[in-house]
Amino acid sequence: GNQIGAAFWQQISGEHGLDNNGVYNGTSDLQLERLSVYFNEASGNKYVPRAV
């Protein structure tokens, strides 16, 4: 269960251009679309996973 959850967040983070620290390093505005579905923006322009 936990491994599947971790793999899910790694996949979603990568698709949206987020590094392991939750900082956006993407190259496309498309990656920022619907980011709020899975992540909340925290201080310092970092994104943290939402509870799903």
CHARMM internal coordinates of N, CA and C (Angstrom, degrees):
IC EDIT
DIST 1 N 1 CA 1.4224
DIST 1 CA 1 C 1.5236
ANGL 1 N 1 CA 1 C 112.37
DIST 1 C 2 N 1.3188
ANGL 1 CA 1 C 2 N 116.82
DIHE 1 N 1 CA 1 C 2 N -50.56
DIST 2 N 2 CA 1.4666
ANGL 1 C 2 N 2 CA 120.17
DIHE 1 CA 1 C 2 N 2 CA -178.57
DIST 2 CA 2 C 1.5159
ANGL 2 N 2 CA 2 C 111.89
DIHE 1 C 2 N 2 CA 2 C -66.77
DIST 2 C 3 N 1.3283
ANGL 2 CA 2 C 3 N 117.08
DIHE 2 N 2 CA 2 C 3 N -37.02
DIST 3 N 3 CA 1.4640
ANGL 2 C 3 N 3 CA 120.43
DIHE 2 CA 2 C 3 N 3 CA 179.79
DIST 3 CA 3 C 1.5225
ANGL 3 N 3 CA 3 C 110.75
DIHE 2 C 3 N 3 CA 3 C -66.30
DIST 3 C 4 N 1.3275
ANGL 3 CA 3 C 4 N 116.26
DIHE 3 N 3 CA 3 C 4 N -38.23
DIST 4 N 4 CA 1.4631
ANGL 3 C 4 N 4 CA 119.94
DIHE 3 CA 3 C 4 N 4 CA 177.95
DIST 4 CA 4 C 1.5220
ANGL 4 N 4 CA 4 C 109.71
DIHE 3 C 4 N 4 CA 4 C -65.72
DIST 4 C 5 N 1.3357
ANGL 4 CA 4 C 5 N 116.70
DIHE 4 N 4 CA 4 C 5 N -42.23
DIST 5 N 5 CA 1.4651
ANGL 4 C 5 N 5 CA 120.62
DIHE 4 CA 4 C 5 N 5 CA 178.43
DIST 5 CA 5 C 1.5134
ANGL 5 N 5 CA 5 C 111.90
DIHE 4 C 5 N 5 CA 5 C -62.14
DIST 5 C 6 N 1.3244
ANGL 5 CA 5 C 6 N 116.72
DIHE 5 N 5 CA 5 C 6 N -43.64
DIST 6 N 6 CA 1.4650
ANGL 5 C 6 N 6 CA 120.90
DIHE 5 CA 5 C 6 N 6 CA 179.54
DIST 6 CA 6 C 1.5259
ANGL 6 N 6 CA 6 C 110.52
DIHE 5 C 6 N 6 CA 6 C -64.64
DIST 6 C 7 N 1.3207
ANGL 6 CA 6 C 7 N 117.04
DIHE 6 N 6 CA 6 C 7 N -41.54
DIST 7 N 7 CA 1.4630
ANGL 6 C 7 N 7 CA 120.97
DIHE 6 CA 6 C 7 N 7 CA 179.15
DIST 7 CA 7 C 1.5314
ANGL 7 N 7 CA 7 C 110.60
DIHE 6 C 7 N 7 CA 7 C -64.92
DIST 7 C 8 N 1.3240
ANGL 7 CA 7 C 8 N 116.72
DIHE 7 N 7 CA 7 C 8 N -38.05
DIST 8 N 8 CA 1.4649
ANGL 7 C 8 N 8 CA 121.14
DIHE 7 CA 7 C 8 N 8 CA 177.84
DIST 8 CA 8 C 1.5274
ANGL 8 N 8 CA 8 C 110.41
DIHE 7 C 8 N 8 CA 8 C -60.10
DIST 8 C 9 N 1.3428
ANGL 8 CA 8 C 9 N 116.89
DIHE 8 N 8 CA 8 C 9 N -49.84
DIST 9 N 9 CA 1.4630
ANGL 8 C 9 N 9 CA 120.19
DIHE 8 CA 8 C 9 N 9 CA -177.88
DIST 9 CA 9 C 1.5224
ANGL 9 N 9 CA 9 C 111.64
DIHE 8 C 9 N 9 CA 9 C -65.97
DIST 9 C 10 N 1.3240
ANGL 9 CA 9 C 10 N 118.28
DIHE 9 N 9 CA 9 C 10 N -35.30
DIST 10 N 10 CA 1.4661
ANGL 9 C 10 N 10 CA 120.73
DIHE 9 CA 9 C 10 N 10 CA 176.97
DIST 10 CA 10 C 1.5259
ANGL 10 N 10 CA 10 C 110.29
DIHE 9 C 10 N 10 CA 10 C -63.82
DIST 10 C 11 N 1.3180
ANGL 10 CA 10 C 11 N 116.10
DIHE 10 N 10 CA 10 C 11 N -43.11
DIST 11 N 11 CA 1.4616
ANGL 10 C 11 N 11 CA 121.01
DIHE 10 CA 10 C 11 N 11 CA -179.69
DIST 11 CA 11 C 1.5268
ANGL 11 N 11 CA 11 C 111.10
DIHE 10 C 11 N 11 CA 11 C -64.34
DIST 11 C 12 N 1.3252
ANGL 11 CA 11 C 12 N 116.21
DIHE 11 N 11 CA 11 C 12 N -49.02
DIST 12 N 12 CA 1.4627
ANGL 11 C 12 N 12 CA 120.43
DIHE 11 CA 11 C 12 N 12 CA -178.80
DIST 12 CA 12 C 1.5274
ANGL 12 N 12 CA 12 C 110.89
DIHE 11 C 12 N 12 CA 12 C -64.27
DIST 12 C 13 N 1.3195
ANGL 12 CA 12 C 13 N 116.86
DIHE 12 N 12 CA 12 C 13 N -40.68
DIST 13 N 13 CA 1.4710
ANGL 12 C 13 N 13 CA 120.46
DIHE 12 CA 12 C 13 N 13 CA 178.34
DIST 13 CA 13 C 1.5218
ANGL 13 N 13 CA 13 C 110.65
DIHE 12 C 13 N 13 CA 13 C -60.26
DIST 13 C 14 N 1.3184
ANGL 13 CA 13 C 14 N 116.49
DIHE 13 N 13 CA 13 C 14 N -46.19
DIST 14 N 14 CA 1.4584
ANGL 13 C 14 N 14 CA 121.10
DIHE 13 CA 13 C 14 N 14 CA 179.37
DIST 14 CA 14 C 1.5159
ANGL 14 N 14 CA 14 C 112.72
DIHE 13 C 14 N 14 CA 14 C -62.37
DIST 14 C 15 N 1.3329
ANGL 14 CA 14 C 15 N 116.36
DIHE 14 N 14 CA 14 C 15 N -40.81
DIST 15 N 15 CA 1.4610
ANGL 14 C 15 N 15 CA 120.15
DIHE 14 CA 14 C 15 N 15 CA 179.78
DIST 15 CA 15 C 1.5224
ANGL 15 N 15 CA 15 C 111.92
DIHE 14 C 15 N 15 CA 15 C -64.22
DIST 15 C 16 N 1.3228
ANGL 15 CA 15 C 16 N 116.62
DIHE 15 N 15 CA 15 C 16 N -29.20
DIST 16 N 16 CA 1.4602
ANGL 15 C 16 N 16 CA 120.67
DIHE 15 CA 15 C 16 N 16 CA -178.57
DIST 16 CA 16 C 1.5204
ANGL 16 N 16 CA 16 C 112.99
DIHE 15 C 16 N 16 CA 16 C -99.59
DIST 16 C 17 N 1.3229
ANGL 16 CA 16 C 17 N 118.35
DIHE 16 N 16 CA 16 C 17 N 7.89
DIST 17 N 17 CA 1.4589
ANGL 16 C 17 N 17 CA 121.88
DIHE 16 CA 16 C 17 N 17 CA 174.59
DIST 17 CA 17 C 1.5105
ANGL 17 N 17 CA 17 C 114.93
DIHE 16 C 17 N 17 CA 17 C 76.37
DIST 17 C 18 N 1.3330
ANGL 17 CA 17 C 18 N 117.54
DIHE 17 N 17 CA 17 C 18 N 24.91
DIST 18 N 18 CA 1.4610
ANGL 17 C 18 N 18 CA 120.96
DIHE 17 CA 17 C 18 N 18 CA 179.13
DIST 18 CA 18 C 1.5223
ANGL 18 N 18 CA 18 C 109.95
DIHE 17 C 18 N 18 CA 18 C -97.17
DIST 18 C 19 N 1.3332
ANGL 18 CA 18 C 19 N 116.25
DIHE 18 N 18 CA 18 C 19 N 139.17
DIST 19 N 19 CA 1.4614
ANGL 18 C 19 N 19 CA 119.41
DIHE 18 CA 18 C 19 N 19 CA 175.69
DIST 19 CA 19 C 1.5292
ANGL 19 N 19 CA 19 C 109.65
DIHE 18 C 19 N 19 CA 19 C -84.95
DIST 19 C 20 N 1.3217
ANGL 19 CA 19 C 20 N 117.13
DIHE 19 N 19 CA 19 C 20 N -175.99
DIST 20 N 20 CA 1.4667
ANGL 19 C 20 N 20 CA 121.35
DIHE 19 CA 19 C 20 N 20 CA -176.84
DIST 20 CA 20 C 1.5227
ANGL 20 N 20 CA 20 C 113.11
DIHE 19 C 20 N 20 CA 20 C -65.66
DIST 20 C 21 N 1.3314
ANGL 20 CA 20 C 21 N 117.13
DIHE 20 N 20 CA 20 C 21 N -17.51
DIST 21 N 21 CA 1.4648
ANGL 20 C 21 N 21 CA 121.06
DIHE 20 CA 20 C 21 N 21 CA 178.79
DIST 21 CA 21 C 1.5236
ANGL 21 N 21 CA 21 C 112.35
DIHE 20 C 21 N 21 CA 21 C -94.56
DIST 21 C 22 N 1.3214
ANGL 21 CA 21 C 22 N 116.60
DIHE 21 N 21 CA 21 C 22 N 1.29
DIST 22 N 22 CA 1.4570
ANGL 21 C 22 N 22 CA 120.17
DIHE 21 CA 21 C 22 N 22 CA 179.77
DIST 22 CA 22 C 1.5118
ANGL 22 N 22 CA 22 C 114.49
DIHE 21 C 22 N 22 CA 22 C 83.10
DIST 22 C 23 N 1.3176
ANGL 22 CA 22 C 23 N 117.06
DIHE 22 N 22 CA 22 C 23 N 15.76
DIST 23 N 23 CA 1.4644
ANGL 22 C 23 N 23 CA 122.12
DIHE 22 CA 22 C 23 N 23 CA 179.56
DIST 23 CA 23 C 1.5289
ANGL 23 N 23 CA 23 C 108.75
DIHE 22 C 23 N 23 CA 23 C -95.90
DIST 23 C 24 N 1.3343
ANGL 23 CA 23 C 24 N 116.00
DIHE 23 N 23 CA 23 C 24 N 133.85
DIST 24 N 24 CA 1.4586
ANGL 23 C 24 N 24 CA 120.46
DIHE 23 CA 23 C 24 N 24 CA 179.67
DIST 24 CA 24 C 1.5172
ANGL 24 N 24 CA 24 C 110.47
DIHE 23 C 24 N 24 CA 24 C -72.61
DIST 24 C 25 N 1.3279
ANGL 24 CA 24 C 25 N 116.14
DIHE 24 N 24 CA 24 C 25 N 123.34
DIST 25 N 25 CA 1.4617
ANGL 24 C 25 N 25 CA 123.12
DIHE 24 CA 24 C 25 N 25 CA 176.67
DIST 25 CA 25 C 1.5228
ANGL 25 N 25 CA 25 C 110.58
DIHE 24 C 25 N 25 CA 25 C -128.24
DIST 25 C 26 N 1.3075
ANGL 25 CA 25 C 26 N 115.99
DIHE 25 N 25 CA 25 C 26 N 19.38
DIST 26 N 26 CA 1.4529
ANGL 25 C 26 N 26 CA 120.30
DIHE 25 CA 25 C 26 N 26 CA -176.08
DIST 26 CA 26 C 1.5146
ANGL 26 N 26 CA 26 C 113.07
DIHE 25 C 26 N 26 CA 26 C -71.55
DIST 26 C 27 N 1.3168
ANGL 26 CA 26 C 27 N 114.52
DIHE 26 N 26 CA 26 C 27 N 176.93
DIST 27 N 27 CA 1.4547
ANGL 26 C 27 N 27 CA 121.14
DIHE 26 CA 26 C 27 N 27 CA -176.49
DIST 27 CA 27 C 1.5204
ANGL 27 N 27 CA 27 C 112.82
DIHE 26 C 27 N 27 CA 27 C -122.81
DIST 27 C 28 N 1.3152
ANGL 27 CA 27 C 28 N 117.53
DIHE 27 N 27 CA 27 C 28 N 1.57
DIST 28 N 28 CA 1.4559
ANGL 27 C 28 N 28 CA 120.31
DIHE 27 CA 27 C 28 N 28 CA -173.99
DIST 28 CA 28 C 1.5271
ANGL 28 N 28 CA 28 C 110.73
DIHE 27 C 28 N 28 CA 28 C -135.80
DIST 28 C 29 N 1.3257
ANGL 28 CA 28 C 29 N 115.73
DIHE 28 N 28 CA 28 C 29 N 138.69
DIST 29 N 29 CA 1.4605
ANGL 28 C 29 N 29 CA 119.64
DIHE 28 CA 28 C 29 N 29 CA 174.92
DIST 29 CA 29 C 1.5241
ANGL 29 N 29 CA 29 C 111.02
DIHE 28 C 29 N 29 CA 29 C -63.05
DIST 29 C 30 N 1.3121
ANGL 29 CA 29 C 30 N 116.46
DIHE 29 N 29 CA 29 C 30 N -25.21
DIST 30 N 30 CA 1.4592
ANGL 29 C 30 N 30 CA 121.08
DIHE 29 CA 29 C 30 N 30 CA 178.91
DIST 30 CA 30 C 1.5277
ANGL 30 N 30 CA 30 C 111.09
DIHE 29 C 30 N 30 CA 30 C -61.16
DIST 30 C 31 N 1.3287
ANGL 30 CA 30 C 31 N 117.25
DIHE 30 N 30 CA 30 C 31 N -32.21
DIST 31 N 31 CA 1.4594
ANGL 30 C 31 N 31 CA 120.92
DIHE 30 CA 30 C 31 N 31 CA 179.19
DIST 31 CA 31 C 1.5253
ANGL 31 N 31 CA 31 C 111.81
DIHE 30 C 31 N 31 CA 31 C -66.41
DIST 31 C 32 N 1.3158
ANGL 31 CA 31 C 32 N 117.45
DIHE 31 N 31 CA 31 C 32 N -26.57
DIST 32 N 32 CA 1.4628
ANGL 31 C 32 N 32 CA 121.32
DIHE 31 CA 31 C 32 N 32 CA -178.99
DIST 32 CA 32 C 1.5262
ANGL 32 N 32 CA 32 C 112.78
DIHE 31 C 32 N 32 CA 32 C -83.21
DIST 32 C 33 N 1.3450
ANGL 32 CA 32 C 33 N 116.27
DIHE 32 N 32 CA 32 C 33 N -15.50
DIST 33 N 33 CA 1.4557
ANGL 32 C 33 N 33 CA 119.48
DIHE 32 CA 32 C 33 N 33 CA 179.17
DIST 33 CA 33 C 1.5169
ANGL 33 N 33 CA 33 C 110.32
DIHE 32 C 33 N 33 CA 33 C -65.03
DIST 33 C 34 N 1.2915
ANGL 33 CA 33 C 34 N 115.20
DIHE 33 N 33 CA 33 C 34 N 134.82
DIST 34 N 34 CA 1.4690
ANGL 33 C 34 N 34 CA 122.80
DIHE 33 CA 33 C 34 N 34 CA 175.69
DIST 34 CA 34 C 1.5275
ANGL 34 N 34 CA 34 C 112.87
DIHE 33 C 34 N 34 CA 34 C 59.90
DIST 34 C 35 N 1.3200
ANGL 34 CA 34 C 35 N 117.32
DIHE 34 N 34 CA 34 C 35 N 21.53
DIST 35 N 35 CA 1.4601
ANGL 34 C 35 N 35 CA 121.56
DIHE 34 CA 34 C 35 N 35 CA 178.17
DIST 35 CA 35 C 1.5212
ANGL 35 N 35 CA 35 C 110.64
DIHE 34 C 35 N 35 CA 35 C -60.76
DIST 35 C 36 N 1.3311
ANGL 35 CA 35 C 36 N 116.19
DIHE 35 N 35 CA 35 C 36 N -32.98
DIST 36 N 36 CA 1.4632
ANGL 35 C 36 N 36 CA 120.48
DIHE 35 CA 35 C 36 N 36 CA -177.63
DIST 36 CA 36 C 1.5244
ANGL 36 N 36 CA 36 C 113.16
DIHE 35 C 36 N 36 CA 36 C -69.82
DIST 36 C 37 N 1.3211
ANGL 36 CA 36 C 37 N 117.54
DIHE 36 N 36 CA 36 C 37 N -10.27
DIST 37 N 37 CA 1.4672
ANGL 36 C 37 N 37 CA 119.86
DIHE 36 CA 36 C 37 N 37 CA 175.96
DIST 37 CA 37 C 1.5215
ANGL 37 N 37 CA 37 C 109.94
DIHE 36 C 37 N 37 CA 37 C -65.76
DIST 37 C 38 N 1.3174
ANGL 37 CA 37 C 38 N 117.08
DIHE 37 N 37 CA 37 C 38 N -38.17
DIST 38 N 38 CA 1.4632
ANGL 37 C 38 N 38 CA 121.74
DIHE 37 CA 37 C 38 N 38 CA -175.17
DIST 38 CA 38 C 1.5231
ANGL 38 N 38 CA 38 C 114.23
DIHE 37 C 38 N 38 CA 38 C -110.59
DIST 38 C 39 N 1.3333
ANGL 38 CA 38 C 39 N 117.68
DIHE 38 N 38 CA 38 C 39 N -20.51
DIST 39 N 39 CA 1.4634
ANGL 38 C 39 N 39 CA 120.54
DIHE 38 CA 38 C 39 N 39 CA -172.82
DIST 39 CA 39 C 1.5216
ANGL 39 N 39 CA 39 C 111.63
DIHE 38 C 39 N 39 CA 39 C -131.64
DIST 39 C 40 N 1.3278
ANGL 39 CA 39 C 40 N 115.57
DIHE 39 N 39 CA 39 C 40 N 150.08
DIST 40 N 40 CA 1.4594
ANGL 39 C 40 N 40 CA 123.08
DIHE 39 CA 39 C 40 N 40 CA 169.37
DIST 40 CA 40 C 1.5181
ANGL 40 N 40 CA 40 C 107.61
DIHE 39 C 40 N 40 CA 40 C -107.11
DIST 40 C 41 N 1.3329
ANGL 40 CA 40 C 41 N 116.06
DIHE 40 N 40 CA 40 C 41 N 143.07
DIST 41 N 41 CA 1.4627
ANGL 40 C 41 N 41 CA 119.38
DIHE 40 CA 40 C 41 N 41 CA 177.81
DIST 41 CA 41 C 1.5228
ANGL 41 N 41 CA 41 C 108.99
DIHE 40 C 41 N 41 CA 41 C -83.97
DIST 41 C 42 N 1.3118
ANGL 41 CA 41 C 42 N 116.22
DIHE 41 N 41 CA 41 C 42 N 125.72
DIST 42 N 42 CA 1.4599
ANGL 41 C 42 N 42 CA 122.70
DIHE 41 CA 41 C 42 N 42 CA 178.68
DIST 42 CA 42 C 1.5228
ANGL 42 N 42 CA 42 C 108.86
DIHE 41 C 42 N 42 CA 42 C -102.60
DIST 42 C 43 N 1.3074
ANGL 42 CA 42 C 43 N 116.90
DIHE 42 N 42 CA 42 C 43 N -177.74
DIST 43 N 43 CA 1.4650
ANGL 42 C 43 N 43 CA 120.19
DIHE 42 CA 42 C 43 N 43 CA 179.16
DIST 43 CA 43 C 1.5236
ANGL 43 N 43 CA 43 C 110.30
DIHE 42 C 43 N 43 CA 43 C -65.37
DIST 43 C 44 N 1.3069
ANGL 43 CA 43 C 44 N 115.64
DIHE 43 N 43 CA 43 C 44 N 153.97
DIST 44 N 44 CA 1.4579
ANGL 43 C 44 N 44 CA 120.62
DIHE 43 CA 43 C 44 N 44 CA 178.56
DIST 44 CA 44 C 1.5123
ANGL 44 N 44 CA 44 C 113.80
DIHE 43 C 44 N 44 CA 44 C 74.28
DIST 44 C 45 N 1.3461
ANGL 44 CA 44 C 45 N 117.22
DIHE 44 N 44 CA 44 C 45 N 25.05
DIST 45 N 45 CA 1.4700
ANGL 44 C 45 N 45 CA 122.05
DIHE 44 CA 44 C 45 N 45 CA -179.57
DIST 45 CA 45 C 1.5144
ANGL 45 N 45 CA 45 C 113.11
DIHE 44 C 45 N 45 CA 45 C 55.82
DIST 45 C 46 N 1.3091
ANGL 45 CA 45 C 46 N 116.21
DIHE 45 N 45 CA 45 C 46 N 35.39
DIST 46 N 46 CA 1.4616
ANGL 45 C 46 N 46 CA 121.05
DIHE 45 CA 45 C 46 N 46 CA 174.95
DIST 46 CA 46 C 1.5205
ANGL 46 N 46 CA 46 C 108.83
DIHE 45 C 46 N 46 CA 46 C -103.58
DIST 46 C 47 N 1.3026
ANGL 46 CA 46 C 47 N 115.09
DIHE 46 N 46 CA 46 C 47 N 151.75
DIST 47 N 47 CA 1.4531
ANGL 46 C 47 N 47 CA 121.17
DIHE 46 CA 46 C 47 N 47 CA 178.59
DIST 47 CA 47 C 1.5210
ANGL 47 N 47 CA 47 C 108.85
DIHE 46 C 47 N 47 CA 47 C -115.86
DIST 47 C 48 N 1.3271
ANGL 47 CA 47 C 48 N 115.36
DIHE 47 N 47 CA 47 C 48 N 136.65
DIST 48 N 48 CA 1.4625
ANGL 47 C 48 N 48 CA 121.18
DIHE 47 CA 47 C 48 N 48 CA 179.63
DIST 48 CA 48 C 1.5229
ANGL 48 N 48 CA 48 C 108.31
DIHE 47 C 48 N 48 CA 48 C -121.00
DIST 48 C 49 N 1.3342
ANGL 48 CA 48 C 49 N 116.93
DIHE 48 N 48 CA 48 C 49 N 143.88
DIST 49 N 49 CA 1.4621
ANGL 48 C 49 N 49 CA 120.04
DIHE 48 CA 48 C 49 N 49 CA -179.27
DIST 49 CA 49 C 1.5252
ANGL 49 N 49 CA 49 C 111.93
DIHE 48 C 49 N 49 CA 49 C -61.64
DIST 49 C 50 N 1.3172
ANGL 49 CA 49 C 50 N 115.00
DIHE 49 N 49 CA 49 C 50 N 140.64
DIST 50 N 50 CA 1.4563
ANGL 49 C 50 N 50 CA 121.06
DIHE 49 CA 49 C 50 N 50 CA 172.71
DIST 50 CA 50 C 1.5157
ANGL 50 N 50 CA 50 C 108.07
DIHE 49 C 50 N 50 CA 50 C -83.37
DIST 50 C 51 N 1.2802
ANGL 50 CA 50 C 51 N 116.57
DIHE 50 N 50 CA 50 C 51 N 157.46
DIST 51 N 51 CA 1.4655
ANGL 50 C 51 N 51 CA 120.76
DIHE 50 CA 50 C 51 N 51 CA 173.63
DIST 51 CA 51 C 1.5239
ANGL 51 N 51 CA 51 C 107.73
DIHE 50 C 51 N 51 CA 51 C -76.17
DIST 51 C 52 N 1.3139
ANGL 51 CA 51 C 52 N 116.09
DIHE 51 N 51 CA 51 C 52 N 124.43
DIST 52 N 52 CA 1.4693
ANGL 51 C 52 N 52 CA 120.42
DIHE 51 CA 51 C 52 N 52 CA 177.74
DIST 52 CA 52 C 1.5090
ANGL 52 N 52 CA 52 C 109.40
DIHE 51 C 52 N 52 CA 52 C -119.86
END
COOR INIT
IC SEED 1 N 1 CA 1 C
IC BUILD
